[in-house]
Amino acid sequence: MRLRFFGAVRNVTGSQHLLEVGRTRILLDCGLFHGRREEANRRNRAFDFPVAKIGAVLLSHSHIDHSGKLPVLMKHGFQGEVFCTHATRDLCTLMLKDAAYIQDKDAEYMNKKRDRNAPPVEPLYTQEHVDKILHNFHTVSYGKTFKIARGITASFLDAGHILGSAGIRMDIAAEGRVTRIGFTGDLGPKHLPIIRDPEHLGELDVLICESTYGNRTHGNPGQVKDALAQHIGATLKRGGKVVVPAFSVGRTQALVYLLNELFNEGRLPEIPVFVDSPLSINTTDVFRMHPECFDSEMLKVFETKNDPFGFAKLTYVRDAEESKKLNFIQNPCVIVSASGMCESGRILHHLKHNIVNPRNMVLLMGYQAENTLGQRLASGAKKARIYGIDYDVRAEVVTVDGLSAHADRDGLVDYILNSTRARTTFLVHGETAQAEALADTLRHAGVTDVRVPVEGEPVEV
């Protein structure tokens, strides 16, 4: 039995982990890599293992850095099944089609700007490729054991990260014994709005665990509300607009939920809020379809027939022309748009038009991976390169932690020490410093075999 880690190793994007059991090959997640454009393009178009030999993919959740390379896998000859939860399948239907659309439009835009002698930019995949891979999706309910191959079964447990997210537990019967392997996917914190807290995977032989916040802690949603009230309130007083890059799945819905509470509590004036992302709108509809993923508080809200995703001053913007009109609004407002790391989508146009105005605010609500525009803004960059043009960053840039869909250091340590008791723990999905720091913390706490793997290096289990 062998593990190889091909993505989200000493970084947080492009999750791909390969498990080999005899002749059976199982891929845990198949995500897009985000970073410098040239490197991302190279990594996202190819694989470092024979794709046709992959028998199945176990998909932890729908975020593009975990699911977004699946159509490329199909292009390279994958014929197996993609196992996931029902909500993940519904969200992937939206997100993969949206990713194909964005790639097509970005390629079209870049081709207009390219030098005549340069080769044309081709999208990574098309709608046709998305349709083909979705045909291979097989959905499974939380807690239900299912067969992957001879001697290998698995089950999904709620990871508490986003709607439909799952930790994966596999039982592998080989060489006269059963080995239990667990994969957290992205592990959520306790007490996130809307969705349930993460479930424990139980005792394991091997754990593959995320480490995004391996050496950081963040506040709770109550503190986030205070920060939102403070920063948005200050921007409104100076007559500015608040531009929020937000992930379409999870972060946008949680932000709308909290803004609704702040308006109802009178802590913010009821100003216009625009969610400018067709994907976010469609995603919100999917949220309404899956109450089985809601926590008890959210279920009570729905029982009162009050829709927390729809209030008087909230406008969902689908049409591109309506999106463009937002840039000519003179009065204070909040514009929420994707992508969350400012790498693609409509948020780039809103940043282009608003980042040069010192009255405005760019409010970063999520983790920003290295070499992304979001990370550069969070680090205090004075210039923002958008579609090949540099813009002065005069708007205030603020990062609000606490609404992260990832467990922080204390949450990860508690989860690993009190639930899994794994003999060997591999830390993935974290920048090197974060993963190594978490490894040291775990060793000091008595975890004897904890490793930060090297990309592509085979590990015998």
PyMOL commands that set and color helices and strands:
alter all, ss='L'
color gray80, all
select helices_A, chain A and resi 37-44+51-53+64-67+70-75+86-113+127-134+221-237+251-264+278-289+291-293+296-303+320-328+347-354+373-378+409-420+432-444
alter helices_A, ss='H'
color red, helices_A
select strands_A, chain A and resi 2-7+16-21+24-28+56-58+81-84+137-139+146-149+152-158+166-174+177-183+206-210+242-245+273-276+314-317+334-337+361-364+383-386+389-392+396-399+424-428+450-451+459-460
alter strands_A, ss='S'
color yellow, strands_A
deselect
rebuild
show_as cartoon
